[in-house]
């Protein structure tokens, strides 16, 4: 700046553009702006300062997880005789998925029930003997030891009946396992075993995997510097809104709420893990998908905002060019509280309704006449 004054002094006069350049440099724009010749009109675009609700958000990249995942396996072994669904099909809880050959289990159930009937008949005979021997021992026709033996036989017969009942119930249960139903409602994955194969009971390899995708979770991490604000805004049981934007459809915004905050900061990454729940009624979010996540901490209902491209940075801080009634501009220092997307929230320096230059600032200086070529509209 001193060098500029050194050359200006011998000329004893300073052009209007030079004076304008010197004034702008006072707010931190020296060397980067050059006004046109005197009387020149500079074309610019403008925007309007507005007052509107602006959310305070924390952004991150998240990953969609199914609400519940179930690997369906067989509880009994046998030949797979039927597959009752298609791969990728939506299934409801209780729908039949697979059928295993029932014949061996039906035979086992029939045998268990026959054993039960046989032992019930024996127990009935033992009960009749016990009644007779009770009368005979009272008349001293039999010894007390013989009566006690009949009593023990009856007790053993009743115990056998209980064992047979349990065996029959277990056989019926194993028979029911031959029909494998969906444990949850969700979307079936790839079929891993087809009809005709022999399955093993409780095999490590599942028959199919079902993912519940209504609702879904979105897992994401934020810097630990945001932890205090998140805890403050969730105190008292308040639920924070979370939005998710799929990468393949930026115009689609899904809304959910924060449902989980991890109990420890990851020391290796300096981040804290969170999880949000989305109802996902139209299945926009898909397990494994990456999405842009915005955690809304609060909303400033009366924020004064200006398009971010209107804010310039100089040696003395931030400033904007304000358009006056006579279509000249003046630089005005502003205090920017924060930036949210394409908007800057201004704490001081501007009033709603004022117009500011959003493009063409490089040719402006205090008092420059402008021509509004296009308008950027309001800040909203």
DAHU-V657353 format. One line per field, one symbol per residue. phi: phi as a letter, one per 20 degrees, with the letter a starting at -180 (. if undefined). psi: psi as a letter, one per 40 degrees, with the letter a starting at -180 (. if undefined). burial: # if it has 9 or more other ideal C-beta (glycine too) atoms within 8 Angstrom, else .. A space follows every 10 residues. Layout:
BEGIN
phi->???
psi->???
burial->???
END
This chain:
BEGIN
phi->.fffffffff fmccfgffff ffffffdocf ndccfffgnf ddfbdccdfc dbfcfecdda ddcecffbcc eeceeceqef ebddbdgmef cdgnffdccd gegfffffff ffffffffff ffffffffff ffffffffem ecefffffff ffffffffff ffffffffff ffffffffde dffberdfef febegofedd flffeffadd dedcecdceb ccgffeffff ffedfnnfde fcdccffebf eededbbfcb cfebefffdm cdecbddcfl felfecgnfe cedceeeace fcfecbgfff eddcfdoebc eeeefemddc fcfcdefadc meddeeeboc cgnfdcfdbo ffddbgnfec cffcdemeff
psi->dddddddddd deihiddddd ddddddefeh eeihiaihei hhhiiiihhi hihhihihii hihhiidihh hhiheiiahh ehhfiiheih iiheihdihi hedddddddd dddddddddd dddddddddd ddddddddef diiddddddd dddddddddd dddddddddd ddddddedhh ihdihahiai hehiidihii hfidhidihh hhegaiihhi iiieeedddd ddeeieeihi ihihhidegd ehhihaiheh hieihhddef ihhihihhdf defdhhheih ihhhhhdihh dfihiihded hihadeaiii hhhidefiih hhiihhdihh beihhhdiei ihdiiihehe ddeiihehhi hhdiheaid.
burial->...##..#.. ......#### #####.#### ..#.#..... .#.####### ...#####.# .######..# .###.#.### ..#.#..... #...#.#### ##..##.##. ###.##..## .##..##.## ..##.##... .....##..# #.##.###.# #..##.##.# ##.##.#### ##.######. #.......#. ..#..##### ########## ##.#.##.## #.##.....# #######... ...#.###.. #...##.... ########.# ...##.#.#. #######..# ..######.# ##.#...### ###...#### ######...# ..####..## ...#.###.# #.######## ##...#..#.
END
